[in-house]
Amino acid sequence: MQTTSSTMTPIQWALKACEAIMDTFEPEHLPPDRFHYHQGVFLSGMEKCWRQTGEQKLYDYLKGWVDSQILEDGSIKKFKSDELDDIQPGVLLFTLYEQTGDERYKKALHTLVPLLKSWPTNASGGFWHKGHYPNQMWLDGLYMAGPIAVQFAKTFGENDYIDMMAYQALLMEKHTKDPVTGLLYHGWDETKEAKWADPVTGLAPEFWGRAIGWYPVALLEMFEYMPEDHPDKDKLVTIVQDLLIALTNYQDPATGLWYQVIDKGDHPDNWHENSCTALFAHAIAKAVRFGYLDPTYLQYAWKGYQGVIDTLQFDENGKVIIGNICIGTGIGDYDHYIARPTSENDLHGAGAFILMCVEMNLAAK
């Protein structure tokens, strides 16, 4: 197994990661076998890479997967209608509808997004993450529902979805933010009944890297479609600024990477995790591009980007291998996160990597 070449540009790395997955899976066989955010985040990165490079094979691959999931009548072949994770890949439908005018994509969007109007909520109005996790709000949920709902609002003129998702973002931050570190806990159960919930606060016990990453990535995507004069916009921008600045305090200065459990880098069994590092680098660079952070913060994004690049390897066929990706996880204690297995080129890790690379490519211009 070979180590990496350091001469490639960020967009070349993004393409390499797209090709690694394309060489492994035919689009209709991307796992898992349903409409799910693992494919959604990877293909969202691919879509951004396509927009920057014009590489037709990327668009064709993205469309190939979606068309394997959306039937002729516009219905979705297989998805869990009570899990936010299965709403997220609907973001891909906007591009396909824009490019083709095919009403199937519009119909599928009108199947997915209106589910949010009757989504089960806790007493404060916060979305349950999944039907079998009653009253549990997870940071990850904002990425799953926020960008698609706000883009839907902009595309189809249904602005109440913007208010809905702004409320979700504000509620989540209000209840998960730690005033000492500025970080956000992985989840919150208002009823305090989840086995992980603190009996007093209802909070998850730890700051898990990738969950924290989804939250600012989601808000920055939402800002692309949210009116500048929306009454919650300034508050949400401040939340992004405060969180990203807080995160810079926990970047490992030696490697540029962030840890699986963000604030416990001094624990000998804690480990560097690539997907959260990629999401943070992406979010910091995008916040700078949008004018929300001073350009001096780009140094943290570049350091994180290079830290991930330094971990990459190639197989004997020249395919890039992205490792140190935590597999999916529920909420738990420190030992739970530290014991999670890692994977190589798993879709949400590859997706996070591509999102980072396409944003760093813009930062390099």
C-alpha positions, 0 to 999 in steps of 0.5 A, a space after each residue: 500500500 502506497 502513501 499519498 502524493 502531496 502535489 494534488 490540488 483539492 479538486 483533484 483529491 475530490 475527484 479521486 475520492 469520487 472515482 474510488 467509490 465509483 470504481 467500487 460500486 455501480 450507482 444502483 448498488 451504493 449501500 445501504 439498500 434504501 434512500 438514506 443519508 450515507 448515499 446522500 452526503 456522498 452524492 451531495 459532495 459529488 454534485 458540488 464536485 460536478 458543478 466545479 469540474 463539469 465532469 459529466 460522469 459525476 452527474 451521470 453517476 448521481 442520476 443513476 443512483 437516484 433513478 434506481 430509487 425513484 420509480 416511474 410514478 415518482 414514488 420512492 422505492 424504499 425509505 423509512 418515513 419516520 427517520 430524518 436520515 432518510 429525508 436527507 438524500 432528497 437534496 439531490 432531487 433539486 439538481 436533477 429537477 433543475 437539469 431535466 424538468 422531470 416531474 418524478 423528482 418534483 413529486 418525490 420532493 413533495 413526498 419527502 419534505 411535507 412529512 416534516 409538517 406532521 413530524 413527531 416532536 418533543 414538548 418543546 416542538 423539537 423533531 424526534 431523530 427517529 420514530 423509535 427514539 421518542 423525544 430525542 433530538 440529535 445534532 445530526 438531525 439538522 443536516 438530515 432535514 434542514 438543507 432540504 426543507 429550506 431549499 424546498 421553501 426557496 424552490 416552491 415558495 413555501 416559506 414556512 419551512 424556513 421558519 420551521 428549520 430555523 426553530 429546530 436549529 435554535 432549539 437544538 443549540 439552546 439545549 445542547 450548548 455547553 457554556 464552558 467549552 462552547 461545544 454542542 453535546 451529541 443529543 438532548 432528551 427533554 423527557 430524560 428517559 433515554 438511557 444516555 440522558 443526564 437525569 437533570 439536563 437530559 443531555 448526552 454525555 459527550 461531544 462527539 466529533 461528527 455530530 458537531 460537524 453536521 450542525 454547522 455544515 447544515 446551517 451553512 447550506 441553509 443560508 444559501 437559500 434563506 433570505 438575508 432578512 429572515 428574523 432568525 438569520 443573524 442569531 443563526 450566523 452567530 451560532 455558527 461563528 461561536 461554534 467554529 471558533 470554539 472548535 479551533 481550540 480543540 484542533 490537535 496542533 501536531 496533526 491538524 486533526 480533531 479527536 473522536 471525542 472532541 474535548 478529550 484529546 489528552 486521553 491516551 485511548 482517544 483517536 483522530 477522526 477524519 470525517 469530523 475533521 473534514 466537516 470542520 475544515 469545510 465549515 470553517 472555509 465556507 464560513 470565511 467565504 460567506 464573510 462570517 469568519 475572518 480570513 485568518 481562520 482559514 489557517 485552521 481549515 487548511 491545517 485540518 485539510 492537510 491533516 486528513 490528506 496526510 493520512 490517505 493511502 493508495 491501494 495497488 490499483 491507485 485507488 485512494 483510501 480514506 481511513 480513520 472514519 468512525 462508523 455510524 453510532 448512536 449516543 453513548 458515553 466516552 467508552 462507547 465512542 472510543 470503542 466504535 470501529 473505523 472504516 475505509 472509504 465508507 460513504 459518509 466519510 468519503 462524502 465529508 472528505 469530498 465536501 472538504 475538498 470542494 470547499 478548499 478548492 474555492 478557498 485556494 482560488 
